[in-house]
């Protein structure tokens, strides 16, 4: 009987090959399979192509390279030890920079009441500050760092003097306004 079945299948093979299972047959079969086998098969199918791995590796290398360059630039900027050049100048630098910061904060008080004057004052300080930053970059490569540091301290001293004069002008203007207000009240 099996021989007859085999002969029948061989003779009618074309008819058997024409029939294909429906599209959702595998989905129905998977529903009947235990859940662990499906998860294992899904995990096994997660593979990465060589191109994907190379792209990820290249991205990591580029990010690390950029980070290293930025690190080197930051260490160059802050790499100067002012106390090693001259401890007295280093201390003066700290004092002047803190004083300048305090005076700039005081100067911000006129930003709303007189924006034009505030702009003029800050423009003057910005020019001196750009000169200071230029000297700071020169300090890294200068053979005579003490001379450059002395010039930087001088620039900071001038900035504090200018800021003091600007704050004095603001105080005088406030006094004049108060006197005018008192005079107008008295009339």
C-alpha positions in Angstrom: 0.0 0.0 0.0 2.8 2.4 0.7 4.2 1.7 -2.7 0.9 2.7 -4.3 0.9 5.9 -2.3 4.4 6.8 -3.3 3.6 6.2 -6.9 0.5 8.3 -6.7 2.4 11.2 -5.1 5.1 10.9 -7.8 2.6 11.0 -10.6 0.6 13.9 -9.2 3.6 15.9 -7.8 2.7 19.0 -9.8 -0.7 19.2 -8.3 0.8 19.0 -4.8 3.3 21.8 -5.6 0.6 24.2 -6.7 -1.0 24.4 -3.3 0.7 26.7 -0.8 -0.3 27.2 2.8 -2.2 30.3 3.8 -0.2 33.4 5.0 -1.3 33.2 8.6 -0.6 29.4 9.0 2.7 30.1 10.8 1.0 32.6 13.1 -1.5 30.0 14.1 1.2 27.4 14.6 3.2 29.9 16.8 0.1 30.4 19.0 0.2 26.7 19.9 3.9 26.6 20.6 5.1 27.2 24.2 6.1 30.8 24.9 9.8 30.0 25.7 10.5 28.5 22.3 9.2 31.6 20.6 11.3 34.0 22.8 14.4 31.9 22.1 13.8 32.1 18.4 13.2 35.8 18.5 16.4 36.3 20.5 18.4 34.2 18.1 17.3 36.3 15.1 18.8 39.5 16.6 22.1 39.8 14.8 24.1 42.8 13.8 25.6 43.3 10.4 29.3 44.1 10.1 28.4 47.5 8.6 26.3 48.4 11.6 29.1 47.4 14.0 31.7 49.4 12.0 29.4 52.5 12.0 28.9 52.3 15.8 32.7 51.9 16.3 33.5 54.8 14.0 31.0 57.0 15.9 32.5 56.1 19.2 36.0 56.8 18.0 34.9 60.2 16.6 33.2 61.2 19.8 36.2 60.1 21.9 38.5 62.1 19.6 36.5 65.3 19.8 36.3 64.9 23.6 40.0 64.4 23.9 40.7 67.5 21.7 38.3 69.6 23.9 40.0 68.3 27.0 43.4 69.3 25.7 42.2 72.8 24.8 40.7 73.3 28.2 43.9 72.2 29.9 45.9 74.6 27.8 43.6 77.5 28.7 43.7 76.8 32.4 47.2 75.3 32.3 49.0 78.4 33.6 49.7 78.5 37.3 49.8 82.1 38.1 51.1 81.5 41.6 54.1 79.7 40.1 54.9 82.7 37.9 54.6 85.2 40.7 52.5 84.6 43.9 52.0 88.3 44.6 50.6 88.9 41.1 48.4 85.8 41.4 46.9 87.2 44.6 46.3 90.6 43.1 44.7 89.0 40.1 42.2 87.2 42.3 41.4 90.4 44.3 40.9 92.5 41.1 38.8 89.9 39.4 36.5 89.6 42.4 36.3 93.4 42.7 35.5 93.7 39.0 32.7 91.1 39.3 31.2 93.0 42.3 31.4 96.3 40.4 29.8 94.8 37.3 26.9 93.6 39.4 26.4 97.0 40.8 26.6 98.5 37.3 23.7 96.2 36.2 21.4 98.2 38.5 21.2 101.0 35.9 20.4 98.6 33.0 16.6 99.2 33.3 16.6 102.9 34.3 19.2 104.1 31.8 19.9 101.4 29.1 21.9 103.7 26.9 24.4 104.7 29.6 24.6 101.0 30.7 25.4 100.0 27.1 28.1 102.8 26.9 29.7 101.7 30.2 29.7 98.0 29.3 31.2 98.7 25.9 34.1 100.4 27.5 34.6 97.5 29.9 34.2 94.9 27.1 37.1 96.5 25.1 39.4 96.3 28.1 38.1 92.7 28.8 38.9 91.6 25.3 42.5 93.0 25.7 42.7 91.1 28.9 41.6 87.8 27.2 44.2 88.4 24.5 46.9 88.8 27.0 45.7 85.6 28.8 46.2 83.6 25.6 49.6 85.3 25.0 50.6 84.2 28.5 50.6 80.5 27.4 53.2 81.0 24.8 55.2 84.0 26.1 58.8 83.5 27.1 58.4 86.3 29.6 55.2 85.3 31.5 55.8 87.5 34.4 55.8 90.6 32.2 52.5 89.5 30.5 51.0 88.8 34.0 52.1 92.2 35.1 50.3 93.7 32.1 47.2 91.7 32.9 47.2 93.0 36.5 47.6 96.5 35.2 44.6 95.9 32.8 42.5 94.6 35.7 43.5 97.7 37.9 42.4 100.0 35.1 39.1 98.1 34.7 38.4 98.6 38.4 39.2 102.3 38.2 37.0 102.7 35.2 34.2 100.8 36.9 34.6 102.9 40.1 34.4 106.1 38.0 31.3 104.8 36.2 29.7 103.9 39.5 30.6 107.4 40.8 28.9 109.0 37.8 25.8 106.9 38.6 25.8 108.0 42.2 26.1 111.7 41.2 23.2 111.3 38.8 21.1 109.7 41.5 22.0 112.6 43.9 21.1 115.2 41.2 17.7 113.4 40.6 17.0 113.4 44.3 17.8 117.1 44.6 15.6 117.9 41.6 12.8 115.8 43.2 13.3 117.7 46.5 13.3 121.0 44.8 10.2 120.3 42.8 8.4 119.1 46.0 9.4 122.3 47.8 7.9 124.4 45.1 
